Amino acid sequence: MMSDHVSPLALYLTIFGALMVLTAVTVGAAYVDLGAFNFLVAIAIACFKASLVVWYFMHVKWQSQMTKLTLATGLFTLAILLGMSLIDYASRNFTDMPRPVNPDAQMRAH
């Protein structure tokens, strides 16, 4: 069912302006060396921009509680899948693999 909510043009222009400012902040942050925090800053800005798009341009703000629950459930499922992938990645042993033994060299040693 489509929402009967009609947003004023000023709201759309304000959100668009905020998205443009955040895009400029993202580009500016790419030129600043934050060390390990570069990725976190970029992801935080991207998540905030995505939430603005979903909340206002996709009209989730004015939808029913069921729509919001469906969105939250999808995000929760995504978080579980990403978390499980990151746990798997973090638990791997990334040391150098031992070199295969050359049978000819082993025979010469004996």
OpenMM code with the backbone's topology and positions (N, CA, C; nanometers):
from openmm import Vec3, app, unit

residues = "MET MET SER ASP HIS VAL SER PRO LEU ALA LEU TYR LEU THR ILE PHE GLY ALA LEU MET VAL LEU THR ALA VAL THR VAL GLY ALA ALA TYR VAL ASP LEU GLY ALA PHE ASN PHE LEU VAL ALA ILE ALA ILE ALA CYS PHE LYS ALA SER LEU VAL VAL TRP TYR PHE MET HIS VAL LYS TRP GLN SER GLN MET THR LYS LEU THR LEU ALA THR GLY LEU PHE THR LEU ALA ILE LEU LEU GLY MET SER LEU ILE ASP TYR ALA SER ARG ASN PHE THR ASP MET PRO ARG PRO VAL ASN PRO ASP ALA GLN MET ARG ALA HIS".split()
positions = [
    Vec3(0.0851, -0.1171, 0.0000),
    Vec3(0.0000, 0.0000, 0.0000),
    Vec3(0.0899, 0.1237, 0.0000),
    Vec3(0.0617, 0.2157, -0.0853),
    Vec3(0.1425, 0.3362, -0.0992),
    Vec3(0.1044, 0.4375, 0.0086),
    Vec3(0.2032, 0.5029, 0.0610),
    Vec3(0.1791, 0.6023, 0.1644),
    Vec3(0.1155, 0.7271, 0.1037),
    Vec3(0.0282, 0.7897, 0.1794),
    Vec3(-0.0365, 0.9118, 0.1334),
    Vec3(0.0434, 1.0350, 0.1706),
    Vec3(0.1610, 1.0151, 0.2270),
    Vec3(0.2422, 1.1273, 0.2695),
    Vec3(0.3073, 1.1955, 0.1491),
    Vec3(0.2970, 1.3274, 0.1464),
    Vec3(0.3626, 1.4070, 0.0429),
    Vec3(0.4626, 1.4981, 0.1134),
    Vec3(0.5898, 1.4818, 0.0785),
    Vec3(0.6948, 1.5613, 0.1415),
    Vec3(0.7117, 1.6923, 0.0667),
    Vec3(0.7391, 1.7993, 0.1394),
    Vec3(0.7622, 1.9276, 0.0726),
    Vec3(0.8952, 1.9257, -0.0037),
    Vec3(0.9022, 2.0046, -0.1074),
    Vec3(1.0223, 2.0128, -0.1900),
    Vec3(1.1425, 2.0590, -0.1082),
    Vec3(1.1198, 2.1469, -0.0121),
    Vec3(1.2298, 2.1968, 0.0708),
    Vec3(1.2989, 2.0831, 0.1461),
    Vec3(1.2226, 1.9833, 0.1896),
    Vec3(1.2818, 1.8692, 0.2584),
    Vec3(1.3738, 1.7920, 0.1644),
    Vec3(1.3273, 1.7669, 0.0432),
    Vec3(1.4100, 1.6956, -0.0547),
    Vec3(1.5361, 1.7736, -0.0876),
    Vec3(1.5244, 1.9025, -0.1020),
    Vec3(1.6424, 1.9837, -0.1333),
    Vec3(1.7393, 1.9867, -0.0151),
    Vec3(1.6870, 1.9891, 0.1060),
    Vec3(1.7721, 1.9861, 0.2247),
    Vec3(1.8479, 1.8540, 0.2343),
    Vec3(1.7777, 1.7429, 0.2134),
    Vec3(1.8425, 1.6120, 0.2180),
    Vec3(1.9441, 1.5988, 0.1052),
    Vec3(1.9088, 1.6467, -0.0129),
    Vec3(2.0025, 1.6442, -0.1251),
    Vec3(2.1275, 1.7257, -0.0920),
    Vec3(2.1087, 1.8429, -0.0333),
    Vec3(2.2232, 1.9251, 0.0070),
    Vec3(2.3101, 1.8540, 0.1100),
    Vec3(2.2455, 1.7878, 0.2056),
    Vec3(2.3209, 1.7130, 0.3068),
    Vec3(2.4002, 1.5992, 0.2429),
    Vec3(2.3396, 1.5317, 0.1449),
    Vec3(2.4104, 1.4246, 0.0755),
    Vec3(2.5297, 1.4785, -0.0026),
    Vec3(2.5147, 1.5949, -0.0629),
    Vec3(2.6261, 1.6547, -0.1368),
    Vec3(2.7389, 1.6970, -0.0422),
    Vec3(2.7018, 1.7537, 0.0720),
    Vec3(2.8035, 1.7925, 0.1708),
    Vec3(2.8763, 1.6688, 0.2226),
    Vec3(2.8010, 1.5635, 0.2519),
    Vec3(2.8634, 1.4402, 0.2998),
    Vec3(2.9517, 1.3759, 0.1932),
    Vec3(2.9140, 1.3902, 0.0669),
    Vec3(2.9998, 1.3407, -0.0408),
    Vec3(3.1302, 1.4191, -0.0440),
    Vec3(3.1223, 1.5503, -0.0272),
    Vec3(3.2433, 1.6333, -0.0227),
    Vec3(3.3287, 1.5964, 0.0984),
    Vec3(3.2639, 1.5669, 0.2111),
    Vec3(3.3381, 1.5255, 0.3307),
    Vec3(3.4074, 1.3916, 0.3052),
    Vec3(3.3410, 1.3009, 0.2353),
    Vec3(3.4019, 1.1722, 0.2017),
    Vec3(3.5256, 1.1912, 0.1150),
    Vec3(3.5145, 1.2768, 0.0141),
    Vec3(3.6288, 1.3034, -0.0741),
    Vec3(3.7405, 1.3700, 0.0059),
    Vec3(3.7060, 1.4656, 0.0900),
    Vec3(3.8066, 1.5325, 0.1715),
    Vec3(3.8744, 1.4375, 0.2680),
    Vec3(3.7975, 1.3458, 0.3264),
    Vec3(3.8545, 1.2502, 0.4210),
    Vec3(3.9492, 1.1529, 0.3519),
    Vec3(3.9287, 1.1313, 0.2225),
    Vec3(4.0178, 1.0411, 0.1488),
    Vec3(4.1578, 1.0995, 0.1368),
    Vec3(4.1711, 1.2305, 0.1452),
    Vec3(4.3011, 1.2954, 0.1343),
    Vec3(4.3697, 1.3157, 0.2693),
    Vec3(4.3014, 1.2819, 0.3772),
    Vec3(4.3571, 1.2961, 0.5112),
    Vec3(4.4021, 1.1582, 0.5585),
    Vec3(4.5245, 1.1490, 0.6058),
    Vec3(4.5751, 1.0212, 0.6535),
    Vec3(4.5320, 1.0000, 0.7985),
    Vec3(4.4346, 0.9136, 0.8157),
    Vec3(4.3850, 0.8826, 0.9496),
    Vec3(4.4334, 0.7461, 0.9969),
    Vec3(4.5234, 0.6885, 0.9226),
    Vec3(4.5752, 0.5565, 0.9584),
    Vec3(4.4687, 0.4502, 0.9435),
    Vec3(4.4502, 0.3729, 1.0478),
    Vec3(4.3531, 0.2636, 1.0453),
    Vec3(4.2092, 0.3149, 1.0456),
    Vec3(4.1903, 0.4422, 1.0772),
    Vec3(4.0545, 0.4968, 1.0853),
    Vec3(3.9998, 0.5449, 0.9510),
    Vec3(4.0793, 0.5446, 0.8455),
    Vec3(4.0300, 0.5860, 0.7135),
    Vec3(3.9076, 0.5053, 0.6725),
    Vec3(3.9186, 0.3738, 0.6859),
    Vec3(3.8088, 0.2866, 0.6470),
    Vec3(3.6862, 0.3109, 0.7343),
    Vec3(3.7053, 0.3247, 0.8638),
    Vec3(3.5920, 0.3445, 0.9544),
    Vec3(3.5192, 0.4760, 0.9273),
    Vec3(3.5944, 0.5814, 0.9000),
    Vec3(3.5328, 0.7117, 0.8692),
    Vec3(3.4533, 0.7018, 0.7396),
    Vec3(3.5112, 0.6393, 0.6379),
    Vec3(3.4415, 0.6261, 0.5095),
    Vec3(3.3138, 0.5439, 0.5239),
    Vec3(3.3197, 0.4353, 0.5988),
    Vec3(3.2010, 0.3509, 0.6184),
    Vec3(3.0953, 0.4243, 0.7011),
    Vec3(3.1368, 0.4978, 0.8020),
    Vec3(3.0407, 0.5727, 0.8841),
    Vec3(2.9665, 0.6767, 0.8004),
    Vec3(3.0400, 0.7489, 0.7166),
    Vec3(2.9760, 0.8495, 0.6305),
    Vec3(2.8826, 0.7813, 0.5318),
    Vec3(2.9268, 0.6701, 0.4729),
    Vec3(2.8434, 0.5980, 0.3766),
    Vec3(2.7162, 0.5447, 0.4408),
    Vec3(2.7269, 0.4930, 0.5632),
    Vec3(2.6077, 0.4433, 0.6333),
    Vec3(2.5102, 0.5559, 0.6651),
    Vec3(2.5641, 0.6704, 0.7044),
    Vec3(2.4774, 0.7849, 0.7328),
    Vec3(2.4068, 0.8321, 0.6061),
    Vec3(2.4794, 0.8376, 0.4944),
    Vec3(2.4187, 0.8770, 0.3674),
    Vec3(2.3116, 0.7767, 0.3246),
    Vec3(2.3406, 0.6484, 0.3405),
    Vec3(2.2425, 0.5456, 0.3036),
    Vec3(2.1179, 0.5553, 0.3901),
    Vec3(2.1365, 0.5854, 0.5178),
    Vec3(2.0194, 0.5974, 0.6053),
    Vec3(1.9343, 0.7187, 0.5680),
    Vec3(1.9979, 0.8272, 0.5252),
    Vec3(1.9199, 0.9427, 0.4786),
    Vec3(1.8372, 0.9067, 0.3549),
    Vec3(1.8983, 0.8352, 0.2633),
    Vec3(1.8269, 0.7950, 0.1411),
    Vec3(1.7104, 0.7047, 0.1751),
    Vec3(1.7340, 0.6040, 0.2586),
    Vec3(1.6271, 0.5095, 0.2940),
    Vec3(1.5179, 0.5804, 0.3726),
    Vec3(1.5560, 0.6617, 0.4687),
    Vec3(1.4593, 0.7242, 0.5579),
    Vec3(1.3706, 0.8270, 0.4869),
    Vec3(1.4313, 0.9105, 0.4007),
    Vec3(1.3539, 1.0185, 0.3398),
    Vec3(1.3149, 0.9916, 0.1951),
    Vec3(1.4106, 0.9543, 0.1094),
    Vec3(1.3769, 0.9354, -0.0314),
    Vec3(1.2926, 0.8106, -0.0543),
    Vec3(1.3095, 0.7091, 0.0298),
    Vec3(1.2284, 0.5884, 0.0175),
    Vec3(1.1069, 0.5921, 0.1104),
    Vec3(1.0884, 0.7031, 0.1798),
    Vec3(0.9696, 0.7301, 0.2627),
    Vec3(0.9498, 0.6315, 0.3769),
    Vec3(1.0556, 0.5682, 0.4242),
    Vec3(1.0414, 0.4738, 0.5352),
    Vec3(0.9983, 0.5472, 0.6620),
    Vec3(1.0369, 0.6729, 0.6744),
    Vec3(1.0011, 0.7502, 0.7931),
    Vec3(0.8499, 0.7553, 0.8145),
    Vec3(0.7759, 0.7566, 0.7066),
    Vec3(0.6305, 0.7728, 0.7159),
    Vec3(0.5552, 0.6425, 0.6898),
    Vec3(0.6252, 0.5302, 0.6883),
    Vec3(0.5604, 0.4020, 0.6638),
    Vec3(0.5158, 0.3388, 0.7954),
    Vec3(0.4486, 0.2253, 0.7822),
    Vec3(0.3968, 0.1557, 0.9001),
    Vec3(0.5103, 0.0926, 0.9807),
    Vec3(0.4761, 0.0508, 1.1002),
    Vec3(0.5736, -0.0154, 1.1866),
    Vec3(0.6191, -0.1474, 1.1248),
    Vec3(0.5332, -0.2114, 1.0480),
    Vec3(0.5696, -0.3382, 0.9846),
    Vec3(0.6808, -0.3169, 0.8816),
    Vec3(0.6741, -0.2083, 0.8068),
    Vec3(0.7792, -0.1772, 0.7103),
    Vec3(0.9110, -0.1495, 0.7821),
    Vec3(0.9044, -0.0768, 0.8899),
    Vec3(1.0254, -0.0479, 0.9675),
    Vec3(1.0823, -0.1750, 1.0297),
    Vec3(0.9951, -0.2635, 1.0767),
    Vec3(1.0406, -0.3909, 1.1316),
    Vec3(1.1049, -0.4768, 1.0236),
    Vec3(1.0488, -0.4769, 0.9036),
    Vec3(1.1063, -0.5522, 0.7928),
    Vec3(1.2446, -0.4986, 0.7576),
    Vec3(1.2582, -0.3690, 0.7541),
    Vec3(1.3888, -0.3069, 0.7279),
    Vec3(1.4890, -0.3440, 0.8372),
    Vec3(1.4470, -0.3337, 0.9622),
    Vec3(1.5357, -0.3663, 1.0734),
    Vec3(1.5758, -0.5136, 1.0703),
    Vec3(1.4838, -0.6009, 1.0346),
    Vec3(1.5143, -0.7438, 1.0267),
    Vec3(1.6164, -0.7712, 0.9168),
    Vec3(1.6003, -0.7065, 0.8031),
    Vec3(1.6973, -0.7228, 0.6950),
    Vec3(1.8353, -0.6732, 0.7339),
    Vec3(1.8411, -0.5583, 0.8008),
    Vec3(1.9699, -0.5050, 0.8449),
    Vec3(2.0338, -0.5937, 0.9513),
    Vec3(1.9525, -0.6482, 1.0390),
    Vec3(2.0028, -0.7386, 1.1426),
    Vec3(2.0605, -0.8659, 1.0802),
    Vec3(1.9893, -0.9199, 0.9808),
    Vec3(2.0384, -1.0385, 0.9103),
    Vec3(2.1689, -1.0084, 0.8382),
    Vec3(2.1766, -0.8927, 0.7734),
    Vec3(2.3005, -0.8521, 0.7073),
    Vec3(2.4146, -0.8407, 0.8077),
    Vec3(2.3877, -0.7828, 0.9237),
    Vec3(2.4899, -0.7694, 1.0267),
    Vec3(2.5391, -0.9065, 1.0742),
    Vec3(2.4482, -1.0015, 1.0881),
    Vec3(2.4887, -1.1368, 1.1291),
    Vec3(2.5782, -1.1996, 1.0230),
    Vec3(2.5390, -1.1902, 0.8962),
    Vec3(2.6183, -1.2501, 0.7894),
    Vec3(2.7556, -1.1852, 0.7775),
    Vec3(2.7606, -1.0522, 0.7853),
    Vec3(2.8899, -0.9846, 0.7792),
    Vec3(2.9745, -1.0170, 0.9013),
    Vec3(2.9115, -1.0232, 1.0177),
    Vec3(2.9836, -1.0568, 1.1392),
    Vec3(3.0424, -1.1970, 1.1335),
    Vec3(2.9657, -1.2929, 1.0835),
    Vec3(3.0169, -1.4286, 1.0711),
    Vec3(3.1325, -1.4344, 0.9714),
    Vec3(3.1222, -1.3599, 0.8628),
    Vec3(3.2309, -1.3572, 0.7646),
    Vec3(3.3567, -1.2955, 0.8247),
    Vec3(3.3404, -1.1878, 0.9006),
    Vec3(3.4558, -1.1234, 0.9629),
    Vec3(3.5186, -1.2112, 1.0707),
    Vec3(3.4367, -1.2845, 1.1439),
    Vec3(3.4910, -1.3766, 1.2440),
    Vec3(3.5722, -1.4860, 1.1757),
    Vec3(3.5203, -1.5379, 1.0649),
    Vec3(3.5941, -1.6400, 0.9905),
    Vec3(3.7260, -1.5836, 0.9396),
    Vec3(3.7215, -1.4657, 0.8850),
    Vec3(3.8435, -1.4032, 0.8313),
    Vec3(3.9451, -1.3767, 0.9424),
    Vec3(3.8984, -1.3271, 1.0558),
    Vec3(3.9889, -1.2933, 1.1656),
    Vec3(4.0484, -1.4170, 1.2317),
    Vec3(3.9812, -1.5300, 1.2226),
    Vec3(4.0293, -1.6496, 1.2909),
    Vec3(4.1255, -1.7323, 1.2068),
    Vec3(4.1495, -1.6929, 1.0838),
    Vec3(4.2406, -1.7685, 0.9984),
    Vec3(4.3854, -1.7380, 1.0332),
    Vec3(4.4692, -1.8372, 1.0094),
    Vec3(4.6117, -1.8220, 1.0343),
    Vec3(4.6773, -1.7837, 0.9022),
    Vec3(4.7269, -1.6625, 0.8941),
    Vec3(4.7833, -1.6130, 0.7695),
    Vec3(4.9358, -1.6199, 0.7684),
    Vec3(4.9930, -1.7167, 0.8378),
    Vec3(5.1378, -1.7311, 0.8342),
    Vec3(5.1786, -1.7943, 0.7020),
    Vec3(5.3055, -1.7831, 0.6704),
    Vec3(5.3545, -1.8436, 0.5473),
    Vec3(5.3416, -1.9954, 0.5556),
    Vec3(5.3003, -2.0521, 0.4452),
    Vec3(5.2892, -2.1968, 0.4380),
    Vec3(5.4295, -2.2558, 0.4244),
    Vec3(5.4545, -2.3711, 0.4839),
    Vec3(5.5858, -2.4328, 0.4668),
    Vec3(5.6058, -2.4754, 0.3217),
    Vec3(5.7301, -2.4674, 0.2781),
    Vec3(5.7599, -2.5064, 0.1410),
    Vec3(5.7497, -2.6581, 0.1277),
    Vec3(5.7037, -2.7036, 0.0128),
    Vec3(5.6981, -2.8484, -0.0061),
    Vec3(5.8397, -2.9068, -0.0072),
    Vec3(5.8507, -3.0233, 0.0470),
    Vec3(5.9808, -3.0886, 0.0535),
    Vec3(6.0134, -3.1472, -0.0825),
    Vec3(6.1355, -3.1191, -0.1294),
    Vec3(6.1818, -3.1750, -0.2553),
    Vec3(6.2332, -3.3155, -0.2270),
    Vec3(6.1707, -3.4181, -0.2857),
    Vec3(6.2142, -3.5545, -0.2542),
    Vec3(6.3597, -3.5811, -0.2934),
    Vec3(6.4095, -3.5172, -0.4007),
    Vec3(6.5482, -3.5388, -0.4421),
    Vec3(6.6447, -3.4833, -0.3387),
    Vec3(6.6153, -3.3659, -0.2864),
    Vec3(6.7023, -3.3051, -0.1855),
    Vec3(6.6991, -3.3857, -0.0579),
    Vec3(6.5854, -3.4443, -0.0251),
    Vec3(6.5743, -3.5242, 0.0956),
    Vec3(6.6573, -3.6527, 0.0818),
    Vec3(6.6602, -3.7101, -0.0356),
    Vec3(6.7375, -3.8320, -0.0576),
    Vec3(6.8873, -3.8042, -0.0472),
    Vec3(6.9334, -3.6892, -0.0960),
    Vec3(7.0723, -3.6546, -0.0908),
    Vec3(7.1205, -3.6290, 0.0512),
    Vec3(7.0290, -3.5826, 0.1374),
    Vec3(7.0661, -3.5540, 0.2755),
    Vec3(7.0928, -3.6826, 0.3535),
    Vec3(7.0349, -3.7925, 0.3124),
    Vec3(7.0508, -3.9170, 0.3879),
    Vec3(7.1622, -3.9957, 0.3365),
] * unit.nanometer
topology = app.Topology()
chain = topology.addChain("A")
for resn in residues:
    res = topology.addResidue(resn, chain)
    for name in ("N", "CA", "C"):
        topology.addAtom(name, app.Element.getBySymbol(name[0]), res)
